[in-house]
Amino acid sequence: MTIARRMLGRTGFNASQIGAGDLADRTLTLAECVATLTRALDAGVNVVDTAPGYEAGFSEEIVGAAVRQRRSDIFVIDKIDEFDRSVTSQLDESLIRLGFDYLDAYVFHGLSDMTMYQQLTQPNGAFAELRDLKARGQVRNMGISSHNPDVLRQAMLDGWCDLVMFPIGAFVDARYISETLPLSRELGIASVCFKTFGAGKLVADTEGYGAPLQQRPRGKLSSGGVDQSHTGVQLKAQECVYYTLTINPDVALLGMSFANEQDAVFAAYESFAPLSEAQLVDIKTRAVQARAGKGPCWWNPNPQL
């Protein structure tokens, strides 16, 4: 399999069209998790996403161990999880866990409130601190991960973003596709997107994370034991991948936490051909049914819609 590459916005990096998202799982050993990520890298994936909050730093340890020997070939995105704490301190801690001396991209994680965004962008705020880190070379690109199209738009128009991260999939707010992605292209800002599978809601009888392909439950009980009256409708993983690839962000971050998940993604990627408008509408329509009764979609401004 050959994974196509494209220039990642103005970062100067030639990125794989599919990337590896968080795969930390403390029920597994570090060696097992590293082997899983290494498998994806060996297949040609060269964009990896992590954050301190993913299993309390375990994700960063996995990424560091898997990437360290091929550091210059892999674009690593890490995140600023705490908005009320020194960005420099958080970076130092992450670099220690990773075993790196720089990050390819450092982004504010889940910055979805406009008031908070405005506070952080004050002259002496956290964004100024991030700019200093970029000037010193510890951070090569900076950006934002957000679940709010309005915040994403403002961040891009403010001119400081090298990279934006936001949801693209069959069940996301339409503005991510109609407004956010086109603006990122117009401005030359890299787009790295997630929620292809809707946190598992589109492809399994589950409220979200914690149900890998090999363990997907069937039935009507949520993780809390509450009857959610699931419709039983599910999309195929292949359909979800086709949908996101047709929308065509620079990089689609896909859940590849187990070998069989990777194989499903790679098979979908190899067989992909852009969907027609009618096919996109059909998948989007069935996605509404597939996520019914599976809890709110927190990545949308109105999670219930």
Secondary structure, 3 states (H helix, E strand, C coil): CCCCEEECCCCCCEEECEEECCCCCCCCCHHHHHHHHHHHHHCCCCEEECCCCCCCCHHHHHHHHHHHHHHHHCEEEEEECCCCCCHHHHHHHHHHHHCCCCECEEEECCCCCHHHHHHHCCCCCHHHHHHHHHHCCCECCEEEECCCHHHHHHHHHCCCCCEEEEECCCCCCHHHHHHHHHHHHHHCCEEEEECCCHHHCCCCCCCCCCCCHHHCCCCCECCCCCECCCCCCCCCHHHHHHHHHHHCCCEEEECCCCHHHHHHHHHHHHHCCCCCHHHHHHHHHHHHHHCCCCCCCCCCCCCCC
